[in-house]
Amino acid sequence: MFVVSLERVADVTGEPILALEDLHRSFTVRQKIGRVRRRTKVVHAVDGITASIQPGEAVGYIGANGAGKSTTIKMLTGILVPTSGRVRTCGYDPVPQRRQLAREIGVVFGQRSQLWWDLPLRDSFRILGAIHRLPTAEAKARTEQLVDRLALADLLDTPVRQLSLGERMRGEVAAALVHRPRLLVLDEPTIGLDMISKERLRHFLVAERAEFGTTLLLTTHDMGDIERLCDRVLVIDRGRLVFDGTLPSLAERVALQRVLVVDLPEPSPDLQVDAASHIGSDLDGQRQRLAFSPKETTAARVLAEVSAVTEVVDLTLEEPAIEDIVRTLYGVG
Amino acid sequence: MAELSAIEAYRILVGSRVRSQLAYRTSFWLNVVTSICVGMVEFLEIYAIFSNVPVFGGLDLRQAALVFALASAGFALAEVVFGQLDTMPTYLRLGRLEVMLVRPMPLMLQLITSDFQLRRLGQLAVSLVIIIAVLPGLHLDYTPATVYLLVITPLTGAAIYAAFFAAAGGLQFFLIDGAEFTSSFVYGGSYAGQLPGSVLIMPVRVLFTFVFPATMTAYVPALLIMGLPGPKFLPAWLGWFAPLFAAWAWLLAWMAWRTGVRRFTGAGG
């Protein structure tokens, strides 16, 4: 425990936990053009990113598919070498010092499991404790704590392959935190989860960060993750950083609006309500789209206003799409 | 609190794999029986040859059986530990390697402990039975040297075949779904090792001795054990140097593996 507190002292000295300097990564792609001829094309997946993250920050890293998020994550976790530029994570050069770094970071890949598929969840925690060379008593205590907070107790004896996605994801997050990393990297942690699972996971991450000061870096397609978890946002587009700032300052530049989609019993004229603005109609007005800002009003209020005018057969609520945010950033900038 | 020792860490890893295999007893024993059958069918191939000719590559049935069984024992041992590297393409495709790279343990150790195949011990059992069955008929002189060679040969053999698995694993990083190519290399090497080396045509004999030392896994040390001279390019005394050949095989494997991992991390070949 003494070692941990020393690290925390080092945190205060101001060295960033993550520093990217003019980071580039390109890939050579061979394309077939004709029978024998090949054309080589260089794709710049990450094209000059500079950013730094201080210990204890919670940063959302967003961008469209293929914008370069995963490539950046791979470079800062030691999976991929940068083509040029510099990256330092927890004071380490990630690829050459991969194993030292691995003891300081936890990584959750939403699409790739780090758990042992055919073993009970309990065994995965035990094996990970061993891989991180944690003293048995410490590993046990930490596992118990995580099991308790992520409500995994009833699942411990279930083989991982039988867990639902939400259950497995809680297991993944616990697995990434067994060794108390200073930096937790989450790559699409809530993808495919239902609302309750998402909320449970977010709640846990907020508490974990508050207690241990764990630095969070997460990529996501879900603005809800960003709003609940992050105090800073990095937006990447085609390998370049197009925004780096707080969530409120992002909200100033882009309308982080929700869209309420209502289905009406019959074709109707465009709805006019005070709390939201009408942004479109389909099926001759049988389906209407209303945008509102969650800071000014709530979905319930918009719905109440609509219900006062007409019957609502069905409704869905859309979160702002990352792609739209990026597009708007370009429009403004 | 003291850090967990590396040995303790591996014990927990391997222990969990063993337990998981023993958890489904029926399935485990079915696999063992399959592995025993594979071992017996392979031996039948050798047996079939001798039902047509009395001597094959300068060896009679008993002598050839000893070569086969020593090689097969070494291969089975190697397969228990390193056979897992066969599934590298699956690991690559599913992105499991990325997950392993963010853990503080060498990639190779994680891979080999990720699926420890106990069932392959069935083949080892077949080999040991054959060795025990043919030894009395060979009328060997049980000097310390003979005993040493009988014990060390399956172990050096295992080391050499393990190097083949590791080298093939390294090559997987360069091939897309290259399992068939590398399997033919690994299993071809194992087949070459089970045959009397003298039946291999000259270039193949040299290739499988001085580049990929398959004949060193059984044939050449067996010549020493049985007091026979070797064919051209394969004098029996080379058998004493089998551990050196194993070291050479591992050097090759290490280079192939390292190059493969460097390619994967984009650090250049």
Interface residues (C-beta under 8 A of the other chain):
Chain A: R25 K74 T77 G78 I79 L80 V81 T83 V95 R98 R99 Q100 A102 R103 I105 V107 F109 Q111 R112 S113 Q114 W116 D118 L119 D123 R126 I127 L128 G129 A130 I131 H132 R133 L134 P135 T136 A137 E138 A139
Chain B: M1 A2 E3 L4 S5 A6 E8 A9 Y10 I12 L13 S16 R19 S20 L94 G95 R96 E98 V99 L101 V102 R103 P104 M105 P106 Q110 S114 T265 G266 A267 G268
